[in-house]
């Protein structure tokens, strides 16, 4: 199953939808960060949402970051995306473990916590970024993002996200969809969509049965005539570089850099997103200080 992301709109332009299969993407993240099953599910859901929300951005250089911080043992989640559905992310505690919930499923809400917040930061090339802030609803991520869209962007939305792992923790299926009702649509449209959603199973159940993400989306949209506008391949890609790390070092200031060199003899920085390490010798740090 190859990853893909669909951008769709109804012929009457009253509904837009985004649907993604992200199995390869989430498995890549799991391997990089050595995630536990529940951390895989939490980060995987957020990365899937981030890929779809990145595609919502209007301009190629726009960027988006999702920050989730609850009071659960996971600690927090960061996912960053761009207009091309290139995403990266990490969790604060990748080894977290919890017993399954009452339904026998991974307790993502318990790992994230139900008390906390969700931030969406959009860098649109302006002087200041757009920041949307909402309290967590359940910690299950999909419900929290639905609440964010309603409260921060005034856009009624249905968000469904899922990650299924096997007994050894590898990702079997991952995907999700976001369906949004435009202002010109009546309340009955959203009610119909929510009713349809209540009659279907989880995204990952259908994906594991071999259904395509667009077939699952059709179960929600029903008789609404949807057309595909774009097909994109989402990927887990980190854009860190030595130049970016140098800029981070410059931001520390010469005094702190000198203190680090005196104590450690060199500076080593690890990227949180991909775990790549960058080392700077005393001579290299001296050159940075001179600059």
N, C-alpha and C positions, 0 to 999 in steps of 0.2 A: 504494500500500500504506500504510494508516494504522497508526500505532503502537498497540499494545495489550499489556496484561500480564494473564495469566490466573493465578488462584490456584485450585489443584485439590487434591482429596483422594480417595483410593480409598474405595469404599463400606464396606470393612472397617476403614477408618481406619488402615491400616498403612503407607501411603505418602502423602506430600504432595508436590506439584510446583508449580513456578512456571515459566511460559514467557512470553517477551517478544519482540515485534518492535519494534525501536528505530531503524529507519532514519532517520526524521525527527529524532529526538532527537540521534543521533550526527552527522548532517549539520549540525545547528545548532551543536553543539560545534566541529565542524571549521571552520565559517565564522568563528565568534567568535575562535578561537585561531589561525586560519591554519595548521592542522596539516599536516605531511607525511603521506603515506600510512601509514607505519609508526606514527607518533604517533597518527593517527586510529584505527588498529586497536587499539593499546594502551589509549588512553583510552576508546574505544568499548566494548571488552570490559568494562572496569572500571565504566563508567557503567551498562551493561546489568545487570551483577551487582549493582551498588548499588541499582538500581531494584527488583529482585526481593528483595533482602535487606531493603530498607526496608519492603516490604509484609509481611515476616515480623514486624515489630515489633508489639507488642500494643496500644499506646496511640497516639492521634492526635498527641500532642506529642512522642513519642519520635523521636530522630534517630540517624543512623548515619553513620560516616565510615570509608572504606577508605583506608589508606595503604600504598603499595608503594614500596620503595626497594631497588633493586638496584645492581650495579656496572657496568651498561651505560651507553651514551651518552645514553639517555633521561633519566637522572637520578632520576626518581621520578614517581609518579602519586598524585593526591588525588581522591577522589570522595566526595561527601556526598549523603545521601538522607533522605527522611522516609517516614512511613506511607502517604502518597498517591502514592509513586513519583515525586516531584518531585526531580530530581537536578541536580547541578552538579559540575564538576570541571575539572582542568587537569593538564598535564604540565610538568615543569621545562624540558625542551628540545623545544619544538614543531616544530623544523625538522630533527630528527634524520633521517639517511638511512643505510640499510644495504642491501647487496646481498641479493637473495632467498636463502632458505635452500636446502638440498639438494633440497627438494620443489618449489622454484620459487615458494614462498609468502612473504609478508611475515614477516621474522624477528623476531617480537615478543619471543621469549625472548632473542635476542641484544641487542635494544634495551634491554630491561629489565635483563638480567643475571641470572645464575643464583646469584650470591652476594648475599644480602641478606635482607630480611624483609618480611612482610606483617602489618599491624596492622588490626584491626577495633575501632573505638571506638563504643560504644553509650551515648548520653546518654538515660537512662531516667527522668530527673527525680529521681534520688537524689543524695545528697551527693557521691558519687564515681562517675564513669562506669565501665562495664565495658570492659576492654581485653583483647583476645585477640591474642596475638603468636605467630607461627610463622616459621621460616626459609623462604625461597623453595625450591621444589622444582625448577621449570623456568623460571620467568619468563614462562610462557605465560598466566598469570593463572587460567585455568580449573582446571588441575591444582593450582595453589597454593591456590585457594579450597577445593577438595575436601579438601586436606590440613588446611586451617584448620578446616573443619567437623568433621572427624574428631578432631583433636587438641584443639581449644579448646572445642568444643560437644558432643563425643562423639556426633556424628550422622553416620553413613555417608551420603555424598552423592555424586551424580554431577553435575558441573558442565560444561556445554558452552557456549562463547561464540564468537561469530565476527563479523567485519566484513569486507565485501568492497567494495573501491573500484575505480573505473574508471581509465582511462589518465590522466585529468587529476586524479585524486585525490578525486573526489566519491564519496560513499557510495552504493553500489548497494543493498546489503542489510546489515542488522545485526540480530542477535538472539541468543537463547540460552535455556537452561533449566537449572533446578536440580531434581533429583529426590532426595528424602530418605526414608530408611527409618526408621520409628519403632521404638522399643525392643521393642515386642511382635511385630514381624515377625521371622521366622527368617532365618538367614544365606543360605538358599537363594533368598530374594527378591532380595537384593542381587546374588547371583551371576547370577540370571536377567536382571536389569536390565543388568548389565555385559556379559553375552553379547549381548544385543540391541543394546547400544550399539556393540559391535565389528562389527556387521553393517551399520551405516549410514554414510553419508557425512557431511560437515560440515553444520552448520546453515545456513550461507550458501549452500552449493550447492543445497540443497532450496528455500530461500527464493527464490533467483534463478530457480528452475524454476517458481515460482508456488505452491508448497505453503504452507499456513498453518502457523503455529507449533504449533498443537494437533495437526495431522496428523503433524508431525515427532515430537512428544512421544509420540504413540501408537505409533510405531515402537520406542520405548524401553520403554514400559510394557507393550506387547504385549496380552495377554488380560486384564490387570488392569482392572477396571471403575473408571474415573476419572470424577468429576463436577466441573463447574466451580462454584466457590464464589463467585468474584468476577471481574469484568472491569474493569480500570483503564487509563486512558490515561497512560503515562509521558511526562514532559516534562523538557526541560532548562530549568530556571528558577532564577535567582539571586535570593535574598531580601536582597541587600545594600541599604542605605539610608544616607542622610546621618546619621540618628540612630545607626546602628551604627558608622559611621566616627567619630563624635564620641566614642563610648565607647572606641573603640580609641585615640584621641588622649589621652583622659583617663588611660588606663592607662600612657602614656609618662611622666607626671609633669610638673609645671610647669617644672622646671629644663630638661629636654630640649626641651620645647616652646619655651621662651624662646630656647634656643640655635638651634633651627631657624629661628625668626622672624628672629633677628639675622643669620643667614647667608643666608637665602633670601627673606625678606620675606613669604612666605606658605607654606602647607602644602598639598601635593597628594597625595592617596592614590588608588591604583588598586586596584580589586578584582581579586584573582587569578582569580576564577571567571568573571567576565563582562567584565572589562577596563574597566568604567565608572570614570570619574575624578571625584573629589570635591575641590574646591578650597576652602580656608579662608583668608580674609584675615587680616591682623594684628589687626584689630579683633575678628574672630570668635574668633581664638585667645585674645586677651586676655579675652574673655567666658568662654571655656571654662576658662581658668586661674583666674578669679575664682570660678567655680562649684566 
